Amino acid sequence: MNYSYLIGTIDRAIKEIWLYNIKQDYKTCHLLKEDTLKNSIYYHLRTKLSAAFLEANRIRIFTEYHYCGFRADLAIVRLRQDYEETSCYLGDNVEQVLAIIEVKYKGHSGTEPFEQDITKVKTYIDSVNDEHFTQYYLAFIHEYEYYHDVVASWMTDDQKKWARGNVTELCAYYREGQEEMQWDIVAHNHLNAELTTAPEEIMD
């Protein structure tokens, strides 16, 4: 199995969903708080990846997935080849976690909830020694106005070092003087680079 193909296909789907589908859902008032955002990402993933792709590659999308001692908001996994022949708990039939998405949607609150999710992803990476195989996504909507010259990255320079290769920031926020929300992708994983909206220098 070409896992690079699976990872690349899923990565492209997540990034396109953020830039186009989630942005449109927000604009047309389909998103209300964090759970609705999570549900929307799940729906668009099921639609965009298609039933045929999911079945052919034994890929499933789970919410509230137990992972490394936490509950991940969304997990995209590949099941074992013999999953239909076993009677054990479905979660025990996961062969590989392909992607984890942590979702946060806040209004005029501070940045602590977002920073906690970054720390959570760092714990994932430290706990799973898969040589940057699993991809991690931080899907953050912050209904807060930032200064015009602020670049959309939640991560410090030190955090970007361990993020390199398998973390992507999906950011939505307001910039000073703009009426519409800004939607950005900061791809520290460098996959599907044409979908990245942030300057190269802030990703390394």
PLY file of the C-alpha trace (Angstrom):
ply
format ascii 1.0
element vertex 204
property float x
property float y
property float z
element edge 203
property int vertex1
property int vertex2
end_header
0.00 0.00 0.00
1.27 3.45 -0.97
0.76 5.34 2.29
2.26 8.49 0.75
-0.63 8.54 -1.72
-3.20 8.13 1.06
-1.61 10.81 3.24
-1.33 13.22 0.30
-4.92 12.66 -0.79
-6.29 13.17 2.71
-4.07 16.22 3.26
-5.35 17.84 0.07
-8.95 17.13 1.04
-8.55 18.68 4.50
-6.88 21.82 3.17
-9.38 22.34 0.36
-12.27 21.79 2.77
-10.86 24.47 5.07
-10.28 27.04 2.36
-13.54 26.52 0.49
-16.21 24.47 2.29
-15.70 25.57 5.90
-15.20 29.15 4.80
-18.53 29.01 2.93
-20.28 27.30 5.85
-19.11 30.10 8.15
-20.14 32.80 5.71
-23.63 31.34 5.32
-24.15 30.86 9.08
-24.00 27.07 9.22
-21.46 27.01 12.06
-22.42 27.50 15.69
-19.62 26.85 18.15
-17.07 24.05 18.16
-19.24 20.95 17.78
-20.87 22.26 14.62
-17.45 23.03 13.15
-16.33 19.48 13.95
-19.50 18.07 12.38
-19.03 20.19 9.28
-15.44 19.01 8.79
-16.60 15.41 9.23
-19.40 15.84 6.68
-17.18 17.43 4.06
-14.47 14.79 4.56
-16.99 11.98 4.01
-18.26 13.75 0.90
-14.97 14.83 -0.62
-13.04 11.61 -0.08
-16.02 9.61 -1.43
-17.41 6.30 -0.26
-15.47 4.45 -2.96
-12.11 5.84 -1.79
-12.90 5.15 1.87
-14.01 1.57 1.24
-11.25 0.69 -1.21
-8.59 1.81 1.26
-10.32 0.71 4.49
-10.34 4.30 5.74
-12.74 5.49 8.42
-13.33 8.87 10.07
-14.05 8.85 13.81
-14.91 11.65 16.24
-13.85 11.74 19.89
-11.18 9.14 19.16
-9.11 7.89 22.11
-5.49 8.56 21.22
-2.37 8.80 23.38
-4.38 9.27 26.56
-6.58 12.01 25.09
-9.75 12.23 23.03
-8.91 13.63 19.61
-11.68 15.66 17.97
-11.38 13.85 14.63
-9.28 10.90 13.53
-8.82 9.47 10.05
-7.67 5.87 10.35
-7.01 2.77 8.26
-8.52 -0.51 9.44
-6.76 -3.86 9.41
-7.34 -6.00 6.34
-9.29 -8.62 8.29
-11.50 -6.16 10.20
-14.71 -7.68 8.83
-13.74 -11.12 10.08
-13.12 -10.16 13.69
-15.66 -9.64 16.45
-13.49 -7.40 18.60
-14.10 -3.75 19.39
-13.85 -1.65 16.22
-11.23 0.61 17.74
-8.94 -2.38 18.17
-9.06 -2.99 14.43
-7.24 0.25 13.58
-4.05 -0.50 11.68
-2.76 3.06 11.32
-3.84 6.55 12.35
-3.40 8.64 9.22
-4.52 12.04 10.49
-5.69 13.74 13.67
-7.64 17.01 13.60
-8.00 19.14 16.72
-10.79 21.69 16.46
-11.22 24.93 18.36
-13.84 27.66 17.80
-13.82 30.63 20.17
-15.17 34.16 20.24
-13.48 36.97 22.11
-11.78 34.66 24.60
-8.05 34.55 25.14
-5.57 32.32 23.37
-5.16 29.69 26.11
-7.61 27.12 24.60
-5.70 27.24 21.31
-2.35 26.94 23.04
-3.61 23.89 24.94
-4.40 22.12 21.66
-0.88 22.85 20.39
0.53 21.28 23.55
-1.82 18.32 23.03
-0.44 17.74 19.53
3.11 17.93 20.87
2.17 15.16 23.32
0.85 13.08 20.41
4.08 13.49 18.47
6.22 12.63 21.51
4.09 9.56 22.25
3.90 8.10 18.75
7.24 7.28 17.17
6.12 6.88 13.55
8.72 9.09 11.86
6.32 11.85 10.83
3.82 9.39 9.36
0.65 10.59 11.09
-0.41 14.09 10.09
-1.82 16.54 12.64
-4.10 19.49 11.93
-5.02 22.42 14.17
-8.36 23.78 12.89
-8.78 27.07 14.73
-11.50 29.71 14.34
-10.99 32.76 16.53
-13.59 35.50 16.18
-11.14 38.16 17.24
-9.56 41.07 15.39
-5.78 41.01 15.02
-3.54 43.81 13.86
-3.20 44.03 10.09
0.47 43.00 10.02
0.01 39.89 12.19
0.71 36.70 10.25
-1.59 33.78 11.00
0.49 31.26 12.91
-0.28 30.16 16.43
3.07 28.47 16.89
6.31 29.85 18.30
9.63 29.35 16.51
10.51 26.51 18.88
7.15 24.81 18.28
7.62 25.03 14.52
10.76 22.89 14.85
8.89 19.85 16.16
5.92 20.61 13.89
8.04 20.31 10.75
6.98 17.36 8.65
3.60 16.56 10.13
1.65 19.56 11.46
-0.63 21.98 9.61
-2.32 25.05 11.07
-5.76 25.85 9.65
-6.46 29.38 10.85
-9.48 31.68 10.65
-9.58 35.09 12.31
-10.31 38.77 11.63
-7.68 41.24 10.55
-7.90 44.87 11.47
-9.87 46.82 8.86
-11.30 43.71 7.15
-15.01 42.90 7.32
-14.67 39.27 6.23
-12.82 36.60 8.12
-9.33 35.67 6.95
-8.78 31.98 6.14
-5.19 30.73 6.13
-3.20 27.52 5.91
0.24 27.29 7.50
1.55 23.93 6.32
4.55 22.89 8.37
4.20 19.48 6.68
4.92 21.01 3.25
2.37 18.73 1.56
0.24 20.09 -1.31
2.24 23.30 -1.04
0.11 25.17 -3.58
-2.70 25.30 -1.00
-0.52 27.04 1.59
-1.47 30.68 2.07
1.29 31.68 4.50
4.77 32.88 3.49
7.42 30.16 3.44
9.58 31.89 6.05
7.03 31.51 8.87
6.82 27.73 8.44
10.43 26.86 9.25
0 1
1 2
2 3
3 4
4 5
5 6
6 7
7 8
8 9
9 10
10 11
11 12
12 13
13 14
14 15
15 16
16 17
17 18
18 19
19 20
20 21
21 22
22 23
23 24
24 25
25 26
26 27
27 28
28 29
29 30
30 31
31 32
32 33
33 34
34 35
35 36
36 37
37 38
38 39
39 40
40 41
41 42
42 43
43 44
44 45
45 46
46 47
47 48
48 49
49 50
50 51
51 52
52 53
53 54
54 55
55 56
56 57
57 58
58 59
59 60
60 61
61 62
62 63
63 64
64 65
65 66
66 67
67 68
68 69
69 70
70 71
71 72
72 73
73 74
74 75
75 76
76 77
77 78
78 79
79 80
80 81
81 82
82 83
83 84
84 85
85 86
86 87
87 88
88 89
89 90
90 91
91 92
92 93
93 94
94 95
95 96
96 97
97 98
98 99
99 100
100 101
101 102
102 103
103 104
104 105
105 106
106 107
107 108
108 109
109 110
110 111
111 112
112 113
113 114
114 115
115 116
116 117
117 118
118 119
119 120
120 121
121 122
122 123
123 124
124 125
125 126
126 127
127 128
128 129
129 130
130 131
131 132
132 133
133 134
134 135
135 136
136 137
137 138
138 139
139 140
140 141
141 142
142 143
143 144
144 145
145 146
146 147
147 148
148 149
149 150
150 151
151 152
152 153
153 154
154 155
155 156
156 157
157 158
158 159
159 160
160 161
161 162
162 163
163 164
164 165
165 166
166 167
167 168
168 169
169 170
170 171
171 172
172 173
173 174
174 175
175 176
176 177
177 178
178 179
179 180
180 181
181 182
182 183
183 184
184 185
185 186
186 187
187 188
188 189
189 190
190 191
191 192
192 193
193 194
194 195
195 196
196 197
197 198
198 199
199 200
200 201
201 202
202 203
